[in-house]
Amino acid sequence: MKNIYKIYLVCLSLLSLNGYSQLDDVKKIDTLTSDVKEEIPSIYSDVSESRLMKRADKLYGKYAYMDAAKSYEKAFEKGDKSPELFKKLGNTYYFNANQEKAAKWYNELFALNVAVEPEYYFRYSHALKSIGQFDKANQMLSLFNKKNKADSRGKSFVNKSNYLDIIKSNSGRYTMEDAGINSKYVDYGTTIVNDKIVFTSARDTGNFAQRKHKWTNQYFTNLYSSDFEVDKSGKISVNKFSKSLNTRFHEATPVFTKDGKTMYFTRNNYLDGKRGKSDNKITLTKIYKAKLIDSTWQEALELPINGDNYSTEHPALSEDGKTMYFASDRPGTYGQLDLWKIGINEDGSFGNPENLGTKINTEGRESFPTFTNENELYFASDGLLGLGGYDIFVSKLNKYNVFLEPINIGAPANSSDDDFAYLIDTDTRKGYLSSNRPGGKGLDDIYKFIETKRLICEQSLSGTITDADTKKKIEDSKITLCDEHFVEINKIQSKENGTYFFDVNCEKSYYVRAEKEGYDTKEEFVTIPSKNGKTILDIALDKIVVKGDDLAIKLELNTIYFDLDKYFIRKDAALELEKIAAYLRKYTTIQVDIRSHTDCRHSHKYNQVLSERRAKSTFNWLVENGISAERLTYKGYGETQLVNGCKNGVKCTEPEHQMNRRSEFIITKM
């Protein structure tokens, strides 16, 4: 498995989508170790089983999978039914996008009922999806998760077992047809420059010396262009894009700056007539840059993000041209092929590569990024849940520069085969994608489409944090957004007016946690609707109270006034007492001692009697308004507990005296 896994990373991560199609040529080309296709005997009758296996293993080790498959199948006919044979036979077809035959041989492998590496469960599930056996494919995904619980691909299936229903709901939004520029060879990967479509093709344009790659027996790819003009024969004319940039190795997946004068593209490690190789003697892929000067594309320059020991490919540019997205298995990659980004400075220099993270990348392969002027990243993945092979996904980059959860764009854009290289005009909703689905002219074909209904459902989640009792807005509370499994997504502070805001995904469930010193932490659960809009979730926090606290202070009551020398409850006082009553109705175990105080004016005896009457009036009001008398006690303290120095004989201002005329509601039991 180690050798196969190495091939999976080295070859598939190269230029191919899934290592099996269009890029089969390109990507497989990346791993080119020989320019000459090894001849395989056409007669096997006199070749022993062991010799066949040795020959097949040798070819397999050189990535000559189609020729290796012939030898393995002959060995099978001669009686070899070993797990190793079925693994490699399945892989030879899996890596060449022949999922029907891959499923056949993986089925033979699993029929042996022997222990196999977890990755084979995943590959088998992919192959099964491609031939429509989704129930069995899901069984394999479930077993894959049990055998490799740390792998996000398996966990994603367990957490979203209804993924087929979700994909179905996203489907039916495209009309598609052949783009009219396909050949019987590999055609894929489109971009638009100066009203022309530029794409990748392995078509034979008449050069009898044109070389083929041994992985798929397809020609090496070059860049071609078309303005969709029809020639005399009634066919759309297609021409090589630039003779100065085409080499004897692969060129593929170009992208242009807005002015059309700078191009970034993928090529095998080949520059100035010299072919570069990794430490393992493999020619991988790199991204190159070319300038248009005097109507001619100048010789390409290699970007500093490249390396001989890893692949770098499929560049895409942000709307402002300041960020490049690309695919690579460079150090720091989570899976077999990840999406990365890098800043492009004003002087043309580059920043440091940054992995897009596990929200986008899986343990599988993510590739073929494109980025729209609506801050949407489209890409192909075989690690995210899909219909089989590579599926196309879209992820929105929100205002916090965070990518939202990718969404499968559904059928017919996605099929049970490989679908990738998505390009869309956001104004017309017209575009192109590539696929190796049945019914095409070649191994991979370019399709044009019209998106008839938008997929991205844009939703925001916002609200106001308030004090549950005073209704005052709370600023600087810590607001944390978590997914339905309590995994933290984002964290912010509420604004001065107590508000918060998050970008969220439609049809997703979240927990919102609000925290503020002096308040109980509160979590609220919310499910976002499936249509565009704003979801409001206000959160009211309860103050933390303990035995001995004064509710008048905790609830920030206004002063409870009594008329001079009176003790009946005024209307303005009733409004404040209602806050106490509401709190006690909410927290039914709390008991309170009502304490009434006066200032020092009048005699001590007078003040004592007055405060006792006021305390009793307060007690009676609360009882009359639904609070059990058993939860209340009361006492008047007169002028015995002054809070300042305003005692008899001391001249004080009215506000200073007012500080002593107060009512307290002391918690005696929680």
N, C-alpha and C positions, 0 to 999 in steps of 0.2 A: 504493500500500500504506500510505503514511503516514496517509492519511485514514481508510482502513479500520481500521488499527491503532488510531487515535484513537477511532473508534467502538467498537471492541472493548473498549477500556479504559473509556471514559466510559460507554457504555451498559451493557455487560455487567457491568461491575463494580458497577453500580448495585445494583439490588435483585434481579436475577435470578440464578438459580443458574448457569445457563449462558447467561444472557443470552437464552436462548430459552425459556422456559416460564413457569411461574407468574410468575416475576419478569419474564417478558417484559413482563407488564403492569406489574409494579411497577417493575422495573428499567428497563424501557423507559420506563416512566412517569417514571422519574427524569429521563430526558433530555428530558422533555417540553419542546418549544419552541413548541407551538401547541395550543390546546384544540380546534380545529376540524379535523376530518378533511378533507383536500383531496379534492375530487371528481375522479374519473378518467373520461375519456370512455369510453363503452361500445363505441364504434365506432372502429376504428383504420384502416380501409381507406384513408382519405384523409390519414393522418398519415405524413410521411416518416420514414425510418429515423433521420435525424439529429435530428429533432424528438422522436421517441420517446426517443432516448438522453438528450437534454437534459432532457426531462421526468422520465425515470427517475432521472437523476443528481441532479436537484433533490429529488425525493422521498427518494432514498437519503440525501442529505445531511441531511435532516430526520428520519431514522430511520423514515420511513414505508415500512418494508421490504416489506410485503405488496403495497401499491400499486405500489411501485417494481418489484417482481418482474413484475407484469403488463406493464408497459411494456417491461422488458428482454426478456421472452419474445416480445412482439410484434416488437421490433427483431430478435430472433434469426430469427423467421419471415420477416422481410423481407430476411434475408441477412447480418446482422451476426454474425460469428463471431470477434470480437476477444478476446484474452486478458482485456482489461478487463471486457468484458461477462460472460464466464464467471466471473471472480472475484467480481463483484458479485452475479450471480445465485446463485452458490453461497453467498455470505455472507448474502443475504436469507433463504434457507431455513435456513442454519446457525444464524443468530441467532434463529430462530423454532422451533428444535428439529424441523424437518422434515428429518431426516437423509437420508431416501431421495432427496428432490429435491436436497438439497445434494450428495450423492454423485454424482448424475446430472450436475450442472453442473460440479463439480470434475473429474469424469472427462473431460468435454469440454475442460476447461482443460488437463489433463495430456496429452490426446491431441494437442494442438498441438505438444508437444515443444519448448516455449519455456522460457526461464529464468523462474522465479517465486520469490517470497520464501519462505524456509524455513517460515514459519508456515502456508503453504498445504499443505505436506506433512503437518503436524500435524493441521490441520482435516480434510483429506481422510481421514486415518487414523481420526479420530474418527467421521466420517460412515460410513466403511466398516464399522467395528465395529457401529454401530447397525443395519446391515442384514445383519449376520452374516458379512461377508467378512473374517474375522480374518487369514487368510494375507496377503492383499493389504494389509490395514491394517498388519500388522507390517512388510511391505516398505517402506511409506511411512514408518513410524517409523524404520526403519534408515536410509533416505535422509535423513530429517529430521536424524538425529544426525550424519551425514556432512557435511551442509551447515551445521550449527550445533553444533559439538562442545562449545561452552561451556554449552549449555542442559541443565539437569538432567533434563528430561523425556526427552531422547534418551539421555543417559547411563544413566538408570535402566533404559531398555529394553535397552540393550546389556549392562548388568550383571545383569539379571534377565530374560533372554529366555524363561524358563519361567514367566513371571508368570501365564499362563492356567492352568497346572497348580496353582499356588499358590492362585489364586482358586477353582478347582474343589474343592480340598481344604477350603476354608473354607465351601463352599456346602452347601445342604440343611439349614440349621439353623433355618429359619423356616417357620411356617405363616402365610399372609396372606389377607386378604379386605378387601373394600370396607368402609370405616368406617361407612357408612350416612348420612353427612352431606354427601355430594358433590352438586354441581349440574352443569349443562351448561357452567358457566363455569370459571374458575380457582379451585381450592381447595387450600390447602397450609399448611404451617407450624403445628404444634400445640403447645399447652402446657396444663397443668392447673392450675386454681386453684379452691379451694372446691368440689371434686368436679365441676367443669364443665370441658369442653374449650373452649379459646379458639383460634381459628384465623383464617386470612386467606382472604377470598373476594371474587371479582368478580361474584358473583351479582346478578341484577336482582331487587330486592325490591318492584318495583311503582312505582318512581319513574321516570316517563316522561322526566324531564329528566336522568336519569343519564347521565354523560358516558363516552365511550369514548376509549381511547388509540389513537393512529394506528399505533403499531408493529404491534400484533396485532389491532386492532379489538375488543379486549376492554374490559369495563368496568373502571374504577378499583377498587382493592380497599379493603375496609373490614374491621374486626375483627368476628367473629361468635362466638357461643357456643352450646353445647348441653349439656343435662344428660342427653341420650339418652332423654328421655321421649317416648312415642309419642302423637301427637295423634289426633283423631277419624278422620282419613283413613287412619290406620295408618302415617303417616310420622313420623320422628324430628323433633321441633321444633328449629328453628334460629332464633336471634334476633340482631339487632345487639347487639354487646357493650356499646357506650357511645355514645350520641348526642353526648355532650359532647366526645368525642375524634375522632369521624369528621369529616373535611373533604372537600372536593371533589377532593383528591389521594389518593395512596396512604397507607394505614396497613397495617402488616404486622408479622409475627413478634414478638409480645410475649413478655416473660418477667416473672415476678413474684417478689418477695421471699417468704420463707417465711410471713410473716404475711398475705400477700395484699393488703397495703395500699400497696405501691409497685409501679409497673409501668414497665418500660422497653420501648420499641417503636420500630419504624422508620416514618418518614414522609418524604414529599418535603419539601424545604426550604420549609416553609410554616408560618407562625406569626403569630397575631394578625391574620389576614386578609391577610397580606403574603406574597407568594411570592418567595423568594430565588433568585438565579441566579448561575452561575459567570461568570468573565470571558468565557467563550464563550457566554453567554446561555442556559445549560442549567440546568434545575432538577434538582439531584442529590438524594441521600438523606441523612438525618441520624437520629440516635437521640435520642429524647425521653423525658422522665421525667414520670410523673403520679402524684398521690397520691389515695387513696380517703379522702374526708372526708364523714362523714354519709351514707354509702352512695352517694355520687356521685363520679365521677372528675373531679377538678379539671383545669382547662386545663393542658396539657402545657408543660413547660419544656425548653428545648434544653440538651443536655449540652455542656460545654466542650471535648470532644474533637472536635466537629464543625468543618467548614469549608465554605465555599461552593464551593471549587474541587476538592473531592474527596468521594467518597461514604463514609458511615459507616453501617453497617446490621447487622441480625440479632444483637441482643445476647443473651448467655447469661451466667448467673451460676454461680459456684462454689458448692459446698455450704454454705460459711459465709457466702456473700453478700459476701465481701470482695474478690472479683476478678470483673471483667466481661471476657468474651471477645466479640469482635466482628469483623466483616469490613470491610475498608476498602482503598481505593487511595490513601491518604494518602501524603505524602512519606516515603520510607524503605521503601516497598513493593517487594518483590523481583519480583513478577510483575504480572499484570493485576488481581488482587484477592487480598489476603493476610488471614490471621487475626492478630489482635492481642489483647493483654490490657492491662488497666489496673486499678490498685488503687483500691478504694473505702474511704475513711477513715471513722472513727467519726462524724465530723461531717457526713458526706455529700459531702465534697469528694473530688476525684479526684487520683490521682498522675499519672505520666507514661506515655503509651502505650508499649508494648513489643511489637515484632514477635516472633512465635513462632519465627522463624528458618527456615532452609532444611530442617530435619528435617521440618517441617510444610508450609511454603509452597514453591511451585514458580513457574516462569515463567508458569504458567497461572492458574487461578482456584480459590481455596479459600474456602469460604463456609459459611453455616448451621451454626455451632458449637452444640453442646450439651455440658454438662459434668455428669457423674454424681457421686453420692456415693461412688463407688468410684474416683475420680480418673481417670476415662476421658473423653477428649475425642472426641466423635463429630463429624464434619464431612463436607462434600461437596467433592469435588475433580475437576477435569477434567485436571489436570496429572499426578497420580499414575496409575500403570498400572491400568486398569480395563476394564470391558466395553463402554464407549461412553457418551458424554454425561457427566453427573456421576455419580460413584460415591460411596458412603458408606464412610468409613474410620474407624478408631478408633485412638487412640494413648493409651498409659498414661503418666501423670505419675508418675515414680518418687519415692522419698524424697529424692532430691537435687534435686528440683524440675526435673527434666529430662524432656522428652517422649521416649518411645521411638519407634522407627520405626513409622509408621502401617501398619495392616493393613486390606486390603480385606475387608469383612465377607461378601462372596460373594453368590451368588444363593440364593433369589429376591429377597432384599432389594434387591440391585443387579440391574439389567437392562441391555439395550443402549441404553436411553434415559436420561432424567434421573431420578436418585433422590437425595433430599436431605431435610433437615429431620427428622432421626431423633430420636425421643424414647422413652426406655425407663424403666420402673419396675424398678429393680434387684432388688426383692424378688420380684415376680411374674413378671418377665421379659416383661411385656406392654408394648406401646407402639404408636407411630404413626410412619409415614414418609410422605413425599409423592413422587409420581412422575407422569410424563407417558407412561407405558408404554401400549401398546395395550390396549383393553378397558375403559378407564375411561369415565366419564360426560362429562368435560370436558377442557380443555387440561391441567390438572394435577388430580390427585385425591389424597385422603388414604386411606391403607390402615392397618388395624390389624393387628398381628402378635403372635405369641408366639414367643419365642426358645426353641427346644427343646434347644439345646446351647450351652454357653458357648464363645466364640471365644478370648478372651484366654488364652493359655498363659503362666503366670507362672513364670519361672525366675530363679534367682540363680547367680552364679558366684563362688565363694569358695575360699580355700585358705590355706596357711601357707607362709611363706618361711623356709627353713632353710639353715644352712651344710651344704653337700653332704658334708663330711667329719666335722665334729664333731656334726652333727645339731642343733645349737643353733638356736633360733628367732631370727630377725633382725628387729628392730624398725626403724621409720623407713626402710625401703627404699622406693624410689619405684616404684609400680606403675602402669603405663599400659595402658589397654584400647584396642585398635584394632580396626577392622573388618577384613574379609578383604582389603581393599585398602590396609591400613596407614594408614587415616585415623583420627586420634586421636579417641576418643569421650569418655574420662574419665581422670582422673589422681588418685591418692590416695597416702597413705603407709601402710605396714603398721603395725599397732598394736603395743603393747608385747609381746604374745604372738606377734607375727609374722604375724597373720592379716590378710586383706584381703577385701573384699566388693564386688560389682557387681550391679546389676540388669541383666539381659540379655534378649534376645528368643529365643524358641524357634526352633529350626531355623535359627539363624544361626551363622556361624563367626566366630571372633575370634582375635586375637593378644594375648597378655598378656606385657608386657615388665616384668622386674624388674631394678632397678638399685640398687646399694649400693656406696659407696666401699670399695675394697679387694677387691671381687669382680668377676668377669667378668659383664657384662650378659647376661641370658638371656631369650630369647623362646620362648614355648610356644604352639602352635596348638590350638584346642579348638572342637568343634562342639557346640552345645547341642541336647539332645533335643527332640522335638516334644510332650512332655507336661509337665504341671506338676511342679516338683521343684527340687532343688538340684544343681548341678553342682560337683564338687570338683576343683580343679586346684592341687595343691601344687607349689611350685617350690623346687628346691635349688640354691643358688648356689655356685660354685667360687671359692675365694680366688685372687687374683692372686699368683703367685709368680714370682720371678726368680732368676737365678744368684746364689748367695751367701746366699740365704734359708735359715733353719733350719726344717725341717719340724716339729720339735718345738714351735716357737713358733707357726707358721702353723696347725698342727692342734690347738693348745692341749692338748698331751699332759700327762697327769699325770706326776709324777716317776717315772722308771724306777729302782726300788730293787733293790739287790743286798744279800744278807746280808753281815754284817760279815766282811770278809776273804775273801768268796766272789765268784765270777764267773759262776755258772750263772744261767740265766734263770728267775726266779720266775713264778708264775702271774699275779700282778698286773702284772708287767712285760710278760708275753706279751700281755695285753689291750691295752696301749699300743702295743706293737710291731706288733700286727695292724693298727692304724690306719695305721702307716707302710706296711706291706705292701699294704694295700688301696689306698692312694694310688698306690703305685708300679705296682700292677696296672692302675690306671685310666689313668695317664699313663706309657706304656711307653717314652718316650724320655728320661725324667729319670734322671740318674745322681746318686748320693749318696755323700758321704764321711762315714763314721761316726766320730765323735770322742767319746772317753770321758775324763772328768776326775774327779779326786779332790780331797779337801780336803788341808790341809797336815799333818794328823796322821799319824804314822809317818814313816819315813825317805823321802827323795826317791826312792831306788832302789826301795824297796818299792812306793811309790805308782805309779811308772812301770810296773813290771811288772804290778801289779794292773789298772791302767787299760788296758794293752794286752790283757790276758786278757779283760777285760770287753768291750772293743771287738770282739775276735775272736768272743766268744760271741754278741754281737748280730749280727755278720755271718753267723755260721753259722745262727742262728735264721731270719734273713730268707731265706737260700738254701734252707734246709730247707722253708720255707713258700712257695716258688714264685718267688722273685726271683732273676734271673740274677746269678751272681757277677761277670759282666762289667760290671754296672751299679753295683757296690759297691766301695768301698775303705774301709779302716778304719785308725785309729791311736789309740794311747793317749798322752795328754798329761800324765798324772800330776797334779802340783800346779803345773805351769808356767804355767797360764792361769787364775789365780784371778780371780773377778769382783768381789771386794771386798778389804778389807785384812786378811783373816784369815790371815795368814802365821804362820810359826813364831815363837813368843814372844808372840803377840798373843792376849789372852783374848777369845774370841768365844762367842756363844750357839750352841746346836745348830742353830737355823734359819739362822743366818749361815753355819755350816759347810755346811749342806745345799745352800745356793745354789751352792757350788763343786762338789759331787758331782752331776754332771749328764752327760747324754748329748746330743750334738748330731747332727743329720742335715743336713749342709750340701749344698745343691744345687750340683753342679759342672758339670752340663750339662743343658740343657733339651731 
